[in-house]
């Protein structure tokens, strides 16, 4: 985190992802419960899959991306319900 000059930022977040060229790095607060850790890991994977790693976005778009990442978590955790939806 210090190498990326993100120490102050990391103190305000439970998790975040950085794009370091070919590598995506997910940082997760180690004090989270197992349940919360699962949620933030899936949330960050959602950001990666949906290409949300652009730092130069508006606040409105950031809000939309957070909703999309949360929707991804819900979809993964409830995939059987979604597949059986009629």
Residue, then its C-alpha position, 0 to 999 in steps of 0.5 A: x500500500x505504501x508503494x502505491x501511496x495509498x496508506x491514507x486512502x486504505x484507512x477509509x476503505x474495507x477493500x479496494x482494487x488497483x490496476x497495476x498494468x497486467x495485474x489487478x491487486x485487491x486489498x482487504x482489511x484484515x480485521x473484517x469478519x469472514x462474512x464481510x470479507x467474502x462480500x468485499x472480495x466478490x464486490x471487488x471481483x465485480x468491479x474487475x469483471x465489469x471494468x470499473x478500474x478507471x479512477x477518473x469517473x464522476x461521482x454519479x458514475x462511481x455510485x452506479x458502479x458501486x450498485x453494479x458491484x453489489x448486484x454482482x455480489x447478490x447474483x453470485x451468492x444467489x445464483x441458484x435462485x436466479x437460475x430458477x426464477x420464472 
